[in-house]
Amino acid sequence: MVSISKSDSSVEQRILDAAAACIVAYGIERTTVTEIARRARVSRPTIYRRWPDIRWVIAELLTVRITGVLEAVPAAGAGREDLVNRVVRIAERLRSDEVVMSVIFNAPTLAMVYITERLGTSQQLLVDTLADAIAAGQEHGSVRPGDPHQMGAMCLLITQSTIQSAQMVEKILDRDALNAELALALNGYLKP
């Protein structure tokens, strides 16, 4: 039974890796289940047994990518400065992620669902992670009082906007300046 789970996990990872390669090579709109299956060396039904359609594959891929960045940038402490530094580092990594940025810039219809209509799985995970860090910062005394989930949602909005719009202002705010200004905005929002 364990080898089946490992096998399923390996197949799913191959499918997600193939989806990422297709998105980078062709863009979201031209990525198809057929091409993902070809690159992953699986059949189309293998993909459809796991996900109902291409949008679900892409949503899962984004969740895995964002969760991976979250895990790659662990919390360093309980204070506001540690929280802000972590958020800035996560934002910088996401701005450098070809797949995430391809979705934002090349699939506006898909991206707008998660920007204006509803929280995706990874966004909810980010809000929950931020809420936990904010609560720890409140106990530490370095974060102002308030509902941690509401504050986490606001931090997500500030950071998500920075990620989405960084390219638009890159002549004004280079990478270092953008990181510094995001840190100032988050520190100002969270400071007691």
N, C-alpha and C positions, 0 to 999 in steps of 0.2 A: 504493500500500500504506500509506503514512503517513497519508493522509486517512481510510482505513478505521479505523486504530487510533485516530485522534483522534475519529472519529465514534463508535466503540464506547465510548471513554472518556467522551464527552459523554452518550451514552445511559445508561451506567452511573451517571454522576453525577446525571442527572435522576431515575433510578429511586431512588437513595439519598436524594436530596433529598426526593422524594415520600414515601418511607418515613418519613423524619424528620418531615415535616409530618403524616403520618397518626398517628404515635406520639404526637406532642404534642397533636393534635386529639382523637383517639379512645382513646388508650392502646394498649398492646401487644395485648391480647386481642381488640380489635375492629378491629385493622389487618389488612386482607386484601390478597392479591395483586391482586384486582380493583380495589380502591380505589387502590392504589399505581400500577397500570397506568393508570388513568383520570387521576390527577394528573400522571403523568410523560408522558402522551400517547404511550403505547406499548401494544402488545398484551400480553396475559398470556403467550403463548408467548415473546415477547421477554425477559420476566423469567425464565421457566423455562429458556431457553437458557443463562442465566448462573448461575442458582442453582436447586438442586433443590426448595426450598420456602421458605416465609416465614421460617423460623428461620434459614436461611442468609443471607437478605437482611438480617435484623436483626443477625446476627453480623458480617457485612461492614460494615454501617453503624456498629456499635460500634467495630470495628477502625479504620475510617477516622476516626471522631470522636476516639478516644483517640490515635491516631497524629498527628492534626492538632494536638492539644494538646501532645503531646511535641515536635513540631517548632516550635510557636509559643513554647515556653519553652526556648530553647537553653541548653546548659551555659555557665557564665560562668568556670569555672576548674577546677583539678584538686583542690582541697582539700575537706575534709569540709564546711565551712560553705557553700561554693558548691553542693555536692551536696544538702545538706539544704534550702537555700533553694530550689533548683530543684524538689525533690520537693514541698515545701509549696506552691509556686506552681502546680504541676501539679495537686495535689490540690484546691486552691481552684477552679481552672478546671473540673475535672471535677464538683465539687459544684454548680457553676453551670450545667452543661450540661443542658438540659431533656430531651434524649433519653436520656442516660446515667442520669439520676436517675429518669426515667419507667420505664426497664427495672428499676432496682433496686426501686422502690416499687410498681410496678403489674404486674410480671411476676415474682413471686417464684419460680415454678417455673423459668423460664429463668435468672434471676439465680443461683439456688442451684446450678445446674450449674457455673457459673464461680466460685462462692464456695466450694463444698465438694467438688466432684468432680474437676475438671480445670482446667488452665490453658488459657485461650483464646489465640488468636494475639496479641492486643494485650497480654495479661498476660505472655506469653513474651517479647515485645519489650521490655516494661518491665523484666522481670528481667534480660534481657541488657544493656539500657542501664544499669541500676543496677550490674550486675556490672562493666561496663567502667569506670564512674565510681568504684566502690569500689576496683578495682585501681589506678586512677590516684591515688586518695587514699592508698592504701597506699604507693605509690611516693613520694608527696609527704610521707608521714610523719604525716598527720593522721587516718588511719583505721587501726584496729587490725588485726592480722593475722587471717587466716581465709580460708576459701574464698569468693571473691567472689560466686559464683553462689548459694551457700547464704545468704550475708548479703544479697544482692539479693532473694532470695525472702522472707526475713524482713522486709526493709524494705517489700516489696510488701504483705505481710500486715498490717503495722502501718498503712500508709497506706490500704489498701483498707478496713480496718475503720473507720478514721476517716471515710472518705468515706461508707460505708454507714450509719454510726450517728450522724453529725453532727446530723441532725434530732432525734434522740431526746434529745440533751443540749444543745440550743441555748439553753435557759433558763439553763443553768449555764455553758456555754462559747459565747459569741458568736463570730462569725467570727474576730476578732483573737485572742481567747483560744485558740480551737481551733488556729489556725495556730501560735501560740506554744507550746502544749503538744505539738503534733505535732513541731515543731522540737526541743524539749527531748527528747522520746522518741527521735527518730532520732539526735540528737547523742549522747545517753547510750549508745545501742546501738553506735554506730560509733566512739566515742572510744577512742584507744589507752589 
